[in-house]
Amino acid sequence: MNPVLLDTHVFVWALAAPERLPAEAWPILRDESRPLRLSVASAWELSIKVGLGKIQLPTGISRFVSEGCRQLEAQLLPIGLAHLERLASLPMHHRDPFDRMIVAQARTDGLQLLSFDAALQAYDVDFAA
């Protein structure tokens, strides 16, 4: 089964606000046959939002991401040149650069995307839920 790339909000909700996460996400997050990935773009996005005061995390960003990945058994996915190449060719359905990078990574690496962002539905990407 293809690995699942977590959108930033899915990662945050699963760890810090589980009541916000739609019920259909939990079987995917708990399925040991589906490896989970978190883009370094999500960690970058969280860092910026914390710095701007748009989000508060229960711990520092490094600890939140590393412990969250450990708790969810997710691997951090680096950004590579192939991801950047794909990003450059994506249509501008979504203006958020972090979401666009996550889509580019999912498409480049053949990952399923777990997201509840309706704006991402415009992209040709395989969704996990």
Backbone torsions as a table, in degrees:
resi	resn	phi	psi	omega
1	MET	NA	141.4	-179.1
2	ASN	-65.5	142.6	173.6
3	PRO	-61.8	158.8	-177.6
4	VAL	-113.0	125.9	176.3
5	LEU	-94.4	123.9	-177.7
6	LEU	-86.0	130.1	170.9
7	ASP	-69.4	155.7	-176.1
8	THR	-54.9	-45.4	-177.1
9	HIS	-66.1	-32.0	177.8
10	VAL	-65.2	-44.7	178.9
11	PHE	-60.0	-49.6	-178.2
12	VAL	-63.9	-47.3	-178.6
13	TRP	-63.0	-42.3	-178.8
14	ALA	-59.5	-33.6	-175.6
15	LEU	-95.2	-42.0	-170.3
16	ALA	-112.3	-14.7	-178.8
17	ALA	-149.8	60.9	-174.0
18	PRO	-58.0	-23.9	179.0
19	GLU	-68.0	-19.8	-179.8
20	ARG	-84.3	-17.9	-175.7
21	LEU	-80.0	125.1	178.4
22	PRO	-56.0	145.1	-175.3
23	ALA	-56.6	-32.6	-177.4
24	GLU	-69.6	-10.8	178.5
25	ALA	-78.1	-33.5	-172.6
26	TRP	-61.3	-43.4	177.7
27	PRO	-61.1	-33.3	178.4
28	ILE	-69.7	-45.1	-179.7
29	LEU	-65.4	-28.0	-177.2
30	ARG	-95.3	-6.5	-177.3
31	ASP	-78.2	105.9	-176.6
32	GLU	-66.1	-15.9	178.8
33	SER	-83.6	-4.5	-179.4
34	ARG	-116.4	96.1	179.7
35	PRO	-59.6	141.0	-179.4
36	LEU	-103.7	145.0	177.0
37	ARG	-129.2	147.9	172.4
38	LEU	-127.8	124.6	-179.7
39	SER	-69.9	142.6	172.1
40	VAL	-60.6	-23.0	175.3
41	ALA	-62.0	-33.3	177.6
42	SER	-68.1	-41.9	177.5
43	ALA	-63.9	-38.9	178.5
44	TRP	-64.3	-45.9	178.2
45	GLU	-59.5	-45.4	178.9
46	LEU	-61.6	-41.0	179.9
47	SER	-60.7	-44.2	179.0
48	ILE	-65.3	-45.0	-178.6
49	LYS	-65.9	-36.4	175.6
50	VAL	-64.3	-45.6	-179.5
51	GLY	-61.8	-32.6	179.1
52	LEU	-85.5	-5.9	-178.8
53	GLY	77.8	16.2	-179.4
54	LYS	-82.8	-18.1	-179.3
55	ILE	-146.3	146.9	174.1
56	GLN	-119.1	132.8	178.0
57	LEU	-109.0	154.0	-178.3
58	PRO	-69.6	-16.1	177.7
59	THR	-140.7	-179.1	174.5
60	GLY	-65.2	161.4	-174.8
61	ILE	-59.9	-46.2	-178.3
62	SER	-61.8	-45.4	-179.6
63	ARG	-67.1	-42.5	-179.8
64	PHE	-59.6	-46.5	-178.4
65	VAL	-69.0	-47.2	-177.1
66	SER	-66.8	-44.5	178.4
67	GLU	-69.4	-36.3	177.4
68	GLY	-63.7	-42.7	177.1
69	CYS	-63.3	-40.6	178.0
70	ARG	-64.1	-45.5	-178.6
71	GLN	-63.8	-40.9	-179.0
72	LEU	-88.8	-3.4	-176.3
73	GLU	57.3	45.7	179.2
74	ALA	-106.0	146.1	175.6
75	GLN	-100.8	141.8	176.8
76	LEU	-75.3	128.8	-178.0
77	LEU	-101.1	115.6	179.0
78	PRO	-72.2	164.1	175.3
79	ILE	-95.3	124.6	-179.9
80	GLY	-113.1	172.5	-179.5
81	LEU	-61.6	-35.4	178.1
82	ALA	-64.0	-34.7	177.3
83	HIS	-66.3	-40.2	178.9
84	LEU	-65.5	-39.2	177.7
85	GLU	-62.0	-44.7	178.6
86	ARG	-64.8	-42.4	179.4
87	LEU	-56.6	-41.6	-178.4
88	ALA	-64.1	-24.8	-177.3
89	SER	-97.7	-2.3	-179.0
90	LEU	-72.3	139.4	172.2
91	PRO	-67.0	155.2	-175.5
92	MET	-85.5	52.0	176.5
93	HIS	-67.4	-29.0	-175.9
94	HIS	-132.1	132.6	-175.5
95	ARG	-87.4	-16.9	-177.0
96	ASP	-71.4	118.5	-176.1
97	PRO	-65.4	-29.5	179.6
98	PHE	-71.8	-43.5	177.5
99	ASP	-64.6	-38.5	178.2
100	ARG	-64.5	-38.7	177.7
101	MET	-65.6	-40.9	178.8
102	ILE	-61.5	-41.6	176.6
103	VAL	-63.0	-45.4	179.7
104	ALA	-59.9	-40.9	178.8
105	GLN	-67.2	-42.7	179.2
106	ALA	-60.8	-45.0	-178.8
107	ARG	-68.2	-43.1	-177.5
108	THR	-66.2	-41.9	-173.9
109	ASP	-96.7	3.2	179.6
110	GLY	66.1	38.4	-179.2
111	LEU	-97.9	150.2	170.4
112	GLN	-84.5	142.1	-178.0
113	LEU	-102.8	127.9	174.9
114	LEU	-104.5	103.6	-177.2
115	SER	-148.3	150.0	175.2
116	PHE	-119.7	25.4	175.5
117	ASP	-89.9	107.3	-176.1
118	ALA	-60.0	-29.2	-179.1
119	ALA	-64.9	-24.8	180.0
120	LEU	-76.4	-15.2	179.7
121	GLN	-61.1	-20.3	-179.8
122	ALA	-71.3	-16.3	-178.6
123	TYR	-89.1	150.0	176.0
124	ASP	-82.4	85.1	-179.2
125	VAL	-141.2	149.5	-180.0
126	ASP	-83.1	117.1	-179.6
127	PHE	-93.8	141.3	-179.1
128	ALA	-78.2	-26.4	-179.7
129	ALA	-138.3	NA	NA
